[in-house]
């Protein structure tokens, strides 16, 4: 039940992020589902498979990007529309915050640890997106 609740909250949060970015209302559900799929895979990998945050982020970025690609084709819209909203739950915002916090507190050890972890998560997210987007699509005959 907890995972179902997290899926629903991720859908709502991603849609709210889409509203802030002025996404067309006809794309709300697709954006929400894209973000929720990524978040659910992340949570399952982190909780059940006990993966580190960067590895779980990489694992979550793959189906998230596949969903974004699917919805981009289905809705005849740019993939960035669904990717930007969809990665919202996975962006390491708290990591960036705590990196800056430890920097300002002059705590070099925690600053370095949190900074490296945040960079790993960001790179894993970018790598997952790049891997899926590099797979060529079948051309349809017109």
N, C-alpha and C positions, 0 to 999 in steps of 0.2 A: 504494500500500500504506500510505503514511503517513496518508492521510485515513481509510482503513478502520480503522486502529489508533486514531486520534483519536476516531472515531465510537464504537468499542467502549469506550474509556476513559471517554468522556462518558456513555455508558449506565450503566456501573458507578458512576461518581462521582455521577450524579444519583440512582440507586437508593439509594446509601449516604446521600445527603442526605435522601431520603424515609424511610429507616429512622430517621434521627435525629429527623425530625418525626413519627414514629409513623404513617406512612401505612399503610393496610391492604395486606397482601401481595398482594392481587388487583390492586392498582393499580401495583405496582412496575414492570412492563414498560412500561406506558403512560407513566409518569413518566420512565423512563429514555429511551424513544424521543423524548419531547418535548424533553428537554434535549439529546439527541444531535443532533436535527435542527437546533435552534438553533445549537449549537456548530459543526456541520459547515458550515452556511451562513455563519456568521461567519468561519471559517477560510478558506473558499473565497473570500469577498469580500475579506478582508484579503490573502490570498496571491496569488490569481490575478487579481483585478480591481484590486488595489492601492488599496483604499479606506482611508480613515482609520478609526480605531477607532470613533468615534461613528456614522459612516455605515454601517459594517459591522454595528454593533450594531442599528441601526434595521432594516437589511435582514434580519438574523437574527431579530429580534423578531416580524416579520410571520408567517413560516411556523411559528415556535414557538407563537405564540398561536393560529394556525389549528389546529395539532395539539392543543393543550390544549382548544380548543373541541370538536373532533371527539371526543376521548377523554371529555370531560365528558358529552357527549350519549350516546355509546356505553356508558359505564359507569354512567350515571345518577348522577353525582357532581358536586359543585361544581367549577367551572372553576378556582377558586383552588388547589385541591388539585394540579392539574397545572401551573398557572402558577408557583406558588411553587417547586416542585421544578425545573421546566423552566428557569427563568431563572438558576438557580444557577451554571452555567458562564459566564454573561454578566455577572454582577454585578461591578462594578469594585472588587473587594476590595483588590487590590494598589494601585490608584490611591488609594483611601482611606487605605491604610497609608502610602504615600509622601507623600501630602499632609500627614498628621499628622507624619510624620518630618521633613519639611523645615520645617514650622512650629516644631517643637521645636528644630531646629538653627538656627533664626532665619535661614534662607535664603529670603528673601522672593521672589526671582525664581522659583526652582524650586517653591516652595510655590504661588505664583499660577498658574504654568503647569500643574502637575499637578492642582491644584484645579479649574481651569477645564475641563481635559480630562475629569476624573472627573465633573463635573457634566453635561457634554455627553453622556457615555455614559449616565448615569442618566436624563437627559431623553429621550434617543433610545430607551431601553428602555421607558420609560413611554409615550412617544408611539406606538411600534409596537404595544404592547398595546392602547392606547386606540383606535387606528385599526381594528384587526381586531375588537375587541369592539363597536365602534359599528355594524358591518354587521349589519342585521337578519337574523334567521333565518327561514326559511320555517316557518310553523306547520303542524303535522300535524293532520289531522282525527281527532278521537277519537270 
